Amino acid sequence: MADDEAKQLAETFPADPELYRPSKEEIEWLKKVIGIEDEEELKRHAFAVQAEGLAVCPYPCLTIFVFTSYKIAKHPAYQDVLKLGKERPGAIYLETACCFGNDVRKLVSDGYPIENIVATDLQKDFWQLGHTFFRTTPSSFPVPFLTGDIFDPEFLSPASPLPTSRSLPNIPPPPSLISLPTLTPLLHTLSIIHAAAFFHLFQKEEQRELAFLLASLLSPLPGSLILGSHIGLPDTAEYRHGGSRPSHLSGTMFAHSPSSWRDVWVGSRADERGVGEGGKAEEGVFKRGEVEVWAEVTEVVDRSAFARQEMGKTEGVSKGVILSWSVKRV
Ligand SMILES: C[S@@+](CC[C@H](N)C(=O)[O-])C[C@H]1O[C@@H](n2cnc3c(N)ncnc32)[C@H](O)[C@@H]1O
């Protein structure tokens, strides 16, 4: 990018240095994978790429430099992810809503076989900016990337999730990841699906649809895993968010609690506490007993005025809360 273009971008999207807070461990990792030893230079590099990302679409996660950190390695199920990568031949890992692809890059540096990873996002430019930030090219970091809207049936054709089974169904093996045109050829084949800061972009019904879509991609083999984290609450609620959001996203957000999130995956019975709206039972994505669901909320420590505004929304919610979760076939 030309210097004057970069300068103009930096003026349009000025970085807030208070929000640049990778941990010590993350800084060491960034230095190693990017190859910039000087921490001030690393910071300037992050500020410049952040401005380019915000120009593509102004997600709050970019404002708070999420791409300079990683979530996957902090997830309690991370060891299961690495183990599957090592022990299950050809175990395919999909990073949904990958943005710059920082989580995928962490996974590769921790030894997950790169040839079994695929990433997807609505915005191709974010993936390209991942190459810019991590100073790679599609040849030096050959993880295949698919551009698409996960709700678009031409990109991911709706299909029912398979029941958990020890034997593989009679479906064709997945094609080479390099030449994938869409996500559809991956139906029923993925061992691991990661979805970070993705579900909370959507309303309650869309979140449920997204859960079905991801489940339809999951291999029926026991141990296959969908995991992630996003904004949640101790008690389910819809609220109007207080921070800035890309304009195509609605002004309201829907936050699941651990128990309502569990119901999404395995349903609720009419005689239970977790009954659906109006006291009706709700069907889950999977049948009970087919999967183990783990979900927990943790409070986000307010780090800045931005985080307080963004995470401590305006109406009725005073703290930022993250719902971490996993759904594992048993
Ligand atoms: C808040 S960012 C999360 C990025 C990353 N997973 C993280 O945890 O930092 C949301 C991402 O979802 C992508 N996205 C939004 N709507 C999408 C859709 N319908 N299909 C696929 N990706 C979508 C955006 O382009 C963006 O990269």
The ligand as a Tripos MOL2 file, in Angstrom:
@<TRIPOS>MOLECULE
LIG
   27    29     1     0     0
SMALL
NO_CHARGES

@<TRIPOS>ATOM
      1 C1        -16.6130  -10.4450   15.1500 C.3       1 LIG1
      2 S1        -15.6880  -11.1300   13.8230 S.3       1 LIG1
      3 C2        -14.9890  -12.5820   14.6070 C.3       1 LIG1
      4 C3        -13.6790  -12.9500   14.0320 C.3       1 LIG1
      5 C4        -12.9150  -14.0640   14.7420 C.3       1 LIG1
      6 N1        -13.6050  -15.3350   14.6580 N.3       1 LIG1
      7 C5        -12.6150  -13.7110   16.1780 C.2       1 LIG1
      8 O1        -13.0400  -14.4030   17.0800 O.co2     1 LIG1
      9 O2        -11.9430  -12.7340   16.4020 O.co2     1 LIG1
     10 C6        -17.0140  -11.7950   12.8950 C.3       1 LIG1
     11 C7        -16.5980  -12.3910   11.5670 C.3       1 LIG1
     12 O3        -17.7550  -13.0390   11.0140 O.3       1 LIG1
     13 C8        -17.7730  -12.8380    9.6240 C.3       1 LIG1
     14 N2        -19.1750  -12.9970    9.1660 N.ar      1 LIG1
     15 C9        -20.2110  -12.1880    9.4330 C.ar      1 LIG1
     16 N3        -21.3330  -12.6610    8.8870 N.ar      1 LIG1
     17 C10       -21.0070  -13.8110    8.2480 C.ar      1 LIG1
     18 C11       -21.7300  -14.7530    7.4880 C.ar      1 LIG1
     19 N4        -23.0480  -14.6060    7.2750 N.pl3     1 LIG1
     20 N5        -21.0790  -15.8230    6.9850 N.ar      1 LIG1
     21 C12       -19.7530  -15.9690    7.2010 C.ar      1 LIG1
     22 N6        -18.9950  -15.1110    7.9240 N.ar      1 LIG1
     23 C13       -19.6170  -14.0420    8.4350 C.ar      1 LIG1
     24 C14       -17.2360  -11.4370    9.4630 C.3       1 LIG1
     25 O4        -16.7850  -11.1520    8.1680 O.3       1 LIG1
     26 C15       -16.1450  -11.3850   10.5320 C.3       1 LIG1
     27 O5        -14.8950  -11.7670   10.0280 O.3       1 LIG1
@<TRIPOS>BOND
     1     1     2 1
     2     2     3 1
     3     2    10 1
     4     3     4 1
     5     4     5 1
     6     5     6 1
     7     5     7 1
     8     7     8 2
     9     7     9 1
    10    10    11 1
    11    11    12 1
    12    11    26 1
    13    12    13 1
    14    13    14 1
    15    13    24 1
    16    14    15 ar
    17    14    23 ar
    18    15    16 ar
    19    16    17 ar
    20    17    18 ar
    21    17    23 ar
    22    18    19 1
    23    18    20 ar
    24    20    21 ar
    25    21    22 ar
    26    22    23 ar
    27    24    25 1
    28    24    26 1
    29    26    27 1
@<TRIPOS>SUBSTRUCTURE
     1 LIG1         1 GROUP 0 **** ****
